[in-house]
Amino acid sequence: VYNHNRDGGIIPAAVWGATSTVNVNGIAYTTPTGFNQTFGNLNLNGTSIVWNRTVSLTGHTVVQGNFYIRGSSSRILTLSTSDFNFTVNGTTTIDYNGAISDTNINQLNRFDGLVTIAPNGSFNVSPGVSEFRGGITNNGTFTNNGLVTFSGSSSQILSGTSDFNIGYNATNSGISIIDGTSVELSSNLLFAGSALIINTSVSPALNASGGVFDFNGSTAQSMSGSGSGEVSFYYLELSSNSVKTLNYPFYVARDLTVNPGTTLNMGTASNTIEVNGDVIVQGTLDFNGSRPKVFTVRGGFNATTGTVSMNGTGLAHELNLYGGYNEVGTFNTTAGSGSIVRYAGLGDQSVFASDNYVNLGISGGGEKLLSGNTTVSGTIDFLNGVLQLSDHNLTLTSGLANPVTGTLNSTSMIGTDGDGYLIRNAGVASGIHFALGSGGYYSPVVIDAISPTTGTISVRAVSGMLGSNFVEKYWDIKTGSDNPTATVTFSYSTPECGFILDTVYYMTPTGIWTGSNGTVSFGANSFTVSNTTDL
């Protein structure tokens, strides 16, 4: 043990054993020199300093054991690594009013053991390079505006009561997780670096059990890597008016927020993102038009003031929504791409309105309530659930006779319990299906041999008692051409009619029910009016 109990002076040059200890205790006005060698344990105790003081390395320095630094009750003692490498093989403790500082980007600060930063302690490397192998407990200030590398052969824990500040707006700034290690995060991490690189196949590669991970750089930021380890954030926030290209699959345990002016670009790989909480998009969510992406939201999806872009020719992007609330301000797709928005939550969900849906999927049961007039250019696939139009129109522009597929019944259909219509083009393939119902019963309509085949056909099923000898429903049909001729088949459910039908009635434009013209035939729970002009 060597005790340097004096102000100033020189730490003697020696061959310090790995278990030896150098205690620097007497600093008051002048800091000692001699920090250019390999020590065992090194303790810099600044409890006697009168003013803020800085101990500077004068050469590459290695601490084979543990390193400790602290200031006085009112003054800061700083170790400046300057233009030299600083390596600690053991633990590093930055105690009260102690600090480590590096303002040179050309050298490396390496910490093999746990780094502990006490309240009022400070780690400030700007824009230097730091490598950690044993984790960090931060209860003071941690700022590393250069490159931070996590390496080694074990998991590293980043914890504490204070935020981690890593990176700044430069291409040589960021975080790199090297193969063989992983990072466990429980604190806020404010990341302004250019790139988060995942090069480890240890899984999880990055796992946040608490805190907010905020990509807050004002220039472009990215996440990518050659590793295969899973990445999991707790809360994820994207801010500062720039593009964040996250070209690596990840999971968010709580909420994801894309702030105004900021873009989440899902990158060029076949990326998969899952958010277990809510998603708030005030900027842009861009699926990127290179390869298909999958974006799954278990909570609400609020992009009321944002943009969701699922563009890309031939790219079957998937947006899977499980939450009750779903709303999008601007929704962009590429026609014919095969992209799909699935409403798959258990029970009721809101369905955001758009004229740019390609395909829709309905599952999970309950009512999927349309929030405005909507157009679907592809298909709607039902597994379980009622797509309830309420007072809004749903237009299907597909040329298929029946673009509604899957399981169709009274709990899996398009519902017209309000004033909204299901609208089809009259010129599609013959046998135009309207897979709709109302009042909890499936009541589809099929229109054949319509002439002329111009304009649109709007249909809704309306439930209600018309009399004791009537089906408890009528069908409201509007056409875009004058006096068309068509053959129409109406189907109903058994509980809606408890007797044998023998007459079909038509309501005239003046509101009078009269016998329908055309040839009428009856089937099991259905009837057909052929060559009618009653539309």
Buried (B, 14 or more C-beta within 10 A) or exposed (E): EBEBEEBEBEBEEEEBEEEBBBBBBBBBEEBBBBBBBBBBBBBBBBBBBEEBBEBBBEEBBBBBBBBBBBBBEEBBBBBBBBBBBBBBBBBBBBBBBBBBBBBBBEBBBBBBBBBBBBEBBBBBBBBBBBBBBBBBBBBBBBBBBBBBBBBBEEBBBBBBEBBBBBBBBBEBBBBBBBBBBBBBBBBBBBBBBBBBBBBBBBBBBBBBEEBBBBBBBEBBBBBBBEBBBBBBBBBBBBBBEBBBBBBBBBBBBBBBBBBEEBBBBBBBBEBBBBBBBBBBBBBBBBBBBBBBBBBBBBBBBBBEBBBBBBBBEEBBBBBBBBBBBBBBBEBBBBEEBBBBBBBBBEEBBBBBBBBBBBBBBBBBBBBBBBBBBBBBBBBBBBBBBBBBBBEBBBBBBBEBBBBBBBBBEBBBBBBBBBEBBBBBBBEBEEBBBBBBBBBBBBBBBBBBEBEBBBBBBBBBBBBEEEEEEBBBBBBEBEBBBEEBBBBBBBBBBEEBBEEEBEEBBBEEEEEEEEEBEBEBEEEEBBBBBBEBEBB
